[in-house]
Amino acid sequence: MRLMRSHSPQRQEDGFHTLLPAASEHLDELLEEFQAERDDHGLRCWLLELIGEARSNKGLPVLVDQLGSPDEALRGWA
């Protein structure tokens, strides 16, 4: 998460791609981060993508909730 919150776009990408194959192992943290994040729209989109990639029933409530979001990007990732 530290890399994904970096000011460097490359470090942000590196953080995302580091978490991608291990999303299911970090799902609880990803869910917490998604619920807490309000300021960084891009980070919220990435977190939602990672939650989906975890392919766990535990992430379904967040994904279903975002299907009704007024934010088109979040709906798309859900």
DRENSEMAR-290002 format. One record per residue (C-alpha): residue number from 0; residue in one letter; x negated, y negated, z negated. Coordinates in Angstrom, 1 decimal. Layout:
<domars>
+-----+------+--------+--------+--------+
|  nr | rest |   east |  north |     up |
+-----+------+--------+--------+--------+
| NUM |    A |      X |      Y |      Z |
...
+-----+------+--------+--------+--------+
</domars>
This chain:
<domars>
+-----+------+--------+--------+--------+
|  nr | rest |   east |  north |     up |
+-----+------+--------+--------+--------+
|   0 |    M |    0.0 |    0.0 |    0.0 |
|   1 |    R |   -2.9 |   -2.3 |   -0.7 |
|   2 |    L |   -4.0 |   -2.1 |    2.9 |
|   3 |    M |   -0.4 |   -2.7 |    4.2 |
|   4 |    R |   -0.2 |   -5.9 |    2.1 |
|   5 |    S |   -3.5 |   -7.2 |    3.5 |
|   6 |    H |   -3.7 |  -10.5 |    5.4 |
|   7 |    S |   -5.6 |   -8.7 |    8.1 |
|   8 |    P |   -3.3 |   -7.2 |   10.8 |
|   9 |    Q |   -5.9 |   -4.5 |   11.5 |
|  10 |    R |   -6.0 |   -3.5 |    7.8 |
|  11 |    Q |   -2.2 |   -3.5 |    7.7 |
|  12 |    E |   -2.1 |   -1.1 |   10.7 |
|  13 |    D |   -4.7 |    1.1 |    9.1 |
|  14 |    G |   -2.7 |    1.3 |    5.9 |
|  15 |    F |    0.5 |    2.2 |    7.8 |
|  16 |    H |   -1.3 |    4.9 |    9.8 |
|  17 |    T |   -3.0 |    6.3 |    6.7 |
|  18 |    L |    0.4 |    6.7 |    5.0 |
|  19 |    L |    2.2 |    8.1 |    8.0 |
|  20 |    P |    1.1 |   11.7 |    7.8 |
|  21 |    A |    1.5 |   11.7 |    4.0 |
|  22 |    A |    4.8 |    9.8 |    3.8 |
|  23 |    S |    6.7 |   12.7 |    2.1 |
|  24 |    E |    4.0 |   12.9 |   -0.6 |
|  25 |    H |    4.5 |    9.2 |   -1.4 |
|  26 |    L |    8.2 |    8.9 |   -0.9 |
|  27 |    D |    9.1 |    7.7 |   -4.4 |
|  28 |    E |    6.5 |    4.9 |   -4.2 |
|  29 |    L |    7.8 |    4.0 |   -0.7 |
|  30 |    L |   11.3 |    3.8 |   -1.9 |
|  31 |    E |   10.3 |    1.6 |   -4.9 |
|  32 |    E |    8.3 |   -0.7 |   -2.6 |
|  33 |    F |   11.1 |   -1.0 |   -0.1 |
|  34 |    Q |   13.6 |   -2.0 |   -2.8 |
|  35 |    A |   11.2 |   -4.5 |   -4.4 |
|  36 |    E |   10.0 |   -6.1 |   -1.1 |
|  37 |    R |   12.0 |   -9.2 |   -0.1 |
|  38 |    D |    9.5 |  -11.6 |    1.5 |
|  39 |    D |    7.7 |   -9.6 |    4.2 |
|  40 |    H |   10.1 |   -8.5 |    6.9 |
|  41 |    G |    7.5 |   -6.5 |    8.9 |
|  42 |    L |    6.4 |   -4.6 |    5.8 |
|  43 |    R |   10.1 |   -3.7 |    5.0 |
|  44 |    C |   10.4 |   -2.4 |    8.6 |
|  45 |    W |    7.2 |   -0.3 |    8.2 |
|  46 |    L |    8.4 |    1.0 |    4.8 |
|  47 |    L |   11.7 |    2.0 |    6.3 |
|  48 |    E |    9.9 |    3.8 |    9.1 |
|  49 |    L |    7.7 |    5.7 |    6.6 |
|  50 |    I |   10.8 |    6.6 |    4.5 |
|  51 |    G |   12.4 |    8.1 |    7.7 |
|  52 |    E |    9.2 |    9.9 |    8.6 |
|  53 |    A |    9.2 |   11.6 |    5.2 |
|  54 |    R |   12.3 |   13.5 |    6.4 |
|  55 |    S |   13.7 |   14.0 |    2.9 |
|  56 |    N |   17.2 |   13.9 |    1.6 |
|  57 |    K |   15.9 |   11.6 |   -1.2 |
|  58 |    G |   15.4 |    8.8 |    1.4 |
|  59 |    L |   18.9 |    9.2 |    3.0 |
|  60 |    P |   20.7 |    6.7 |    0.7 |
|  61 |    V |   18.3 |    3.9 |    1.7 |
|  62 |    L |   18.5 |    4.8 |    5.4 |
|  63 |    V |   22.3 |    5.0 |    5.4 |
|  64 |    D |   22.5 |    1.7 |    3.5 |
|  65 |    Q |   20.3 |    0.0 |    6.1 |
|  66 |    L |   22.5 |    1.3 |    8.9 |
|  67 |    G |   24.9 |   -1.4 |    7.7 |
|  68 |    S |   22.3 |   -4.1 |    7.4 |
|  69 |    P |   22.9 |   -7.4 |    9.1 |
|  70 |    D |   19.2 |   -7.2 |   10.1 |
|  71 |    E |   19.0 |   -5.6 |   13.5 |
|  72 |    A |   15.4 |   -4.4 |   13.1 |
|  73 |    L |   16.1 |   -2.6 |    9.8 |
|  74 |    R |   19.2 |   -1.0 |   11.4 |
|  75 |    G |   17.0 |    0.2 |   14.2 |
|  76 |    W |   14.5 |    1.8 |   11.9 |
|  77 |    A |   17.2 |    3.4 |    9.9 |
+-----+------+--------+--------+--------+
</domars>
